[in-house]
Amino acid sequence: MRNIVVVGSQWGDEGKGKIVDWLSEQADVVIRFQGGHNAGHTLVIDGVTYKLRLLPSGVVRKNKISVIGNGVVVDPWSLLEEIDEIKSKGINVDVKNFIISESANLILPFHREMDEIREDSAGEGKIGTTRRGIGPAYEDKVGRRSIRVMDLRSEKNLDQRLESVLMHHNAIRKGLGKKIFEKEKLKKDLLKIAPQILKFSQPVWLKIDEFKRQKKKILFEGAQGILLDVDHGTYPFVTSSNTVASSAATGTGCGLNTINYVLGITKAYTTRVGEGPFPTELKDDIGELLGTRGKEFGTVTSRKRRCGWFDGVLVRQTIKISGIDGIALTKLDVLDELDEIKVCTQYDLNGNKIDYLPASVEDQLRIKPIYKTFPGWKTSTNGIKNIEELPENAKNYIYAIEDFVETKISSISTSPEREDTILIKNPFED
C-alpha cells in the first residue's frame, strides 16, 4: 500500500487534472481535502471532456471510491448540479462510489452574496476571488457558526443553526445597507435537498481507517496551489484554506503516517489568476505567447491567467514548506518556440539579493527577479514520451530546474493528452 498527496507547487492551474487522472487510474480511493467548487480540473477520457469543480477526479473512473473530506466547503446545490452533469455523460455516482464527510461545512447563498459584496466594494484592494462564497464559508467554520452536512438531519437543529449564523450575517448586511436574509425560505430549500446530500454522508475518518486496513491505495487530491495557502501564500491574495500537503491529514481525519509520498505538480513556466504579487510576470509578447500556446484560461471562471517565467525561488520554497518528494513538470511543450528561456534564481529587494519570498506583501510587490538564461530548443517536444528523445537544450533546462529546486522530477508532460507523459518514477511504487 502506498498513499499519495498531490498538491500544486505554484499558484494553482499547474495541470493537476491530467496528472491526478493518471494516478487515479491506479488508486482505489480519491479524496478531496480542502477548497470548494472554486478549483477546476479538466479531464479528457476516451474523447469525452469532464470539467470537475468539486467532485474528486476518481469519480469519472469505474470501481473507484471518491470522497469529499471534512476540510472541503460544499455548496450543496452546485454539488448536485455537478453530479447530474456527470451522470448525463454516462458516469454513475451513487452511495457505493461517492462519500461526503458528515462534518463538511456548507456554502449557503448568503456566503456567495457576501463574497460578491466584498469584491465589488474593495476597488483596487480586491483579492480576485471566484465569488463562490468559499471565504465567507470558511470564516463561519472558524467562527463556529456554520451549517455542516450533519445539521441537515434534524429540522429543529437546522433551525437553531440557521438562527445563529444569520444573526451574524444579517447584522453585517444591515450595516452595509443590504436586505436581510430570510431564514424560513432557506431552511425550506435546504430540507428539500437534504435527503439527496445525506444519502452520501459518512464519517470519513472512519472510512479511511477501513480503507487502510483493506490495503487500498489512496490518492489525496489538493486544490489550488501552495502559494495560495492562507498561511504560507502571498497573503492576503490567497485562498481561505491550507493548500499544503499536511492538510490532507486534517482535511480528512487521517494521521500523517497515512501519507507516503507528496507529489508537487509544477508548470514549466509560471501563471497566476486574480490579483496579487507575481515577481516573474511578463506583460509583453512572450507573456501573451505563453498564454496563447498554453491556453491559459481558468476551468471554473474562464478568467485569463497572468503568465511569466519559471520562478525557481518560489518552487524551491513551496517544496520545503509542503514536504514535496518529487515534482511532475507540466506544459514543457508550451516553451517550444522560444529563442531563450529564463529561470528566476534570486530576488533583488532594495539592492540586496535574497533567495526566498519575503512574507510582507509590500516586499513581495517590490522585489525584482534575477534570472539565469537558457537557450531555447526551437523544435517540437509535443507528444514525446521518452526523455532521451527530447532536444538537448530541453533536457538541460529540465536538469537545471531539478538541481535548483533540489527535488527529483518524477514525470514530464509534453501535451495536454494523458498519454503524452515522460514517466521517470511512478509515485505509487517504492
Secondary structure, DSSP 8 states (H G I E B T S, - for coil): ---EEEEESSSS-SSHHHHHHHHHHH-SEEEE-SB-TT--EEEEETTEEEEESSS-GGGGSTT-EEEE-TTBEE-HHHHHHHHHHHHTTT----TTTEEEETT-EE--HHHHHHHHHHHHHHGGG-----SSSHHHHHHHHHTT---BGGGGG-HHHHHHHHHHHHHHHHHHHHHTT-----HHHHHHHHHHHHHHHHTTEE-HHHHHHHHHHTT--EEEE--S-GGG-TTTSSTTSS-SS--STTHHHHTTT--GGG--EEEEEEESSEEE-SSS--TTB--SHHHHHHHHHTT-B-TTT--B-EEE-EEHHHHHHHHHHHT--EEEEE-GGGGTT-SEEEEEEEEEETTEEESS--S-HHHHHH-EEEEEEEE---S--TT---GGGS-HHHHHHHHHHHHHHTS-EEEEE-SSSTT-EEES--TT--
